[in-house]
């Protein structure tokens, strides 16, 4: 079964698709960079870390309440998103996003829209 999954990934060029869509999603998210609680968007193909801060000047990590409000707001809009684990006290302020390799253009727009709507309400 695992070998067949690898064959499908190769046949459908899912790694290549991940690379292509991973380059497109930041374009859809570019407008978020002006939001006052957004520190930085980091990515590697389709793996994204969206850093939330108290304010852009101090870059102080966002409070637990802001991070939880962002996660909750995304889930209310149908976007399942999480945060980095509690690995370093006080620095669990990065939303994590890992969409499937089969993501479509419509999915990219949905993700960006849900994040925009959520972050404007923080």
JOGI-V733513 format. One record per residue. N is the residue number from 1. D_CENTER is the distance of its C-alpha to the mean C-alpha in Angstrom with 1 decimal. Layout:
BEGIN
N&D_CENTER + N&D_CENTER
END
This chain:
BEGIN
1&29.9 + 2&27.5 + 3&29.3 + 4&29.0 + 5&25.2 + 6&25.2 + 7&27.7 + 8&25.5 + 9&22.5 + 10&25.1 + 11&26.8 + 12&23.8 + 13&22.4 + 14&19.0 + 15&18.2 + 16&19.2 + 17&17.1 + 18&14.0 + 19&15.1 + 20&15.9 + 21&12.8 + 22&10.7 + 23&13.0 + 24&12.8 + 25&9.2 + 26&9.6 + 27&12.7 + 28&11.3 + 29&9.1 + 30&12.2 + 31&13.7 + 32&11.3 + 33&12.8 + 34&16.0 + 35&14.8 + 36&16.9 + 37&14.5 + 38&11.9 + 39&13.0 + 40&11.1 + 41&8.1 + 42&8.8 + 43&8.5 + 44&11.0 + 45&11.4 + 46&8.6 + 47&7.2 + 48&4.5 + 49&5.6 + 50&5.7 + 51&9.4 + 52&11.3 + 53&15.0 + 54&18.2 + 55&19.1 + 56&18.5 + 57&22.0 + 58&22.2 + 59&18.6 + 60&19.6 + 61&16.8 + 62&15.9 + 63&18.1 + 64&17.4 + 65&18.2 + 66&15.5 + 67&12.7 + 68&14.4 + 69&14.8 + 70&11.1 + 71&10.5 + 72&13.8 + 73&13.3 + 74&10.3 + 75&12.5 + 76&15.5 + 77&14.0 + 78&13.5 + 79&9.7 + 80&9.6 + 81&7.0 + 82&8.5 + 83&9.3 + 84&11.1 + 85&14.6 + 86&17.6 + 87&18.7 + 88&20.0 + 89&21.3 + 90&19.9 + 91&16.7 + 92&14.4 + 93&12.3 + 94&9.0 + 95&6.1 + 96&5.0 + 97&3.4 + 98&6.7 + 99&8.2 + 100&12.0 + 101&14.0 + 102&15.9 + 103&13.3 + 104&15.3 + 105&15.3 + 106&15.6 + 107&12.4 + 108&10.6 + 109&12.5 + 110&11.8 + 111&8.0 + 112&8.8 + 113&11.8 + 114&10.5 + 115&8.2 + 116&11.4 + 117&13.7 + 118&12.3 + 119&12.0 + 120&15.5 + 121&16.9 + 122&16.2
END
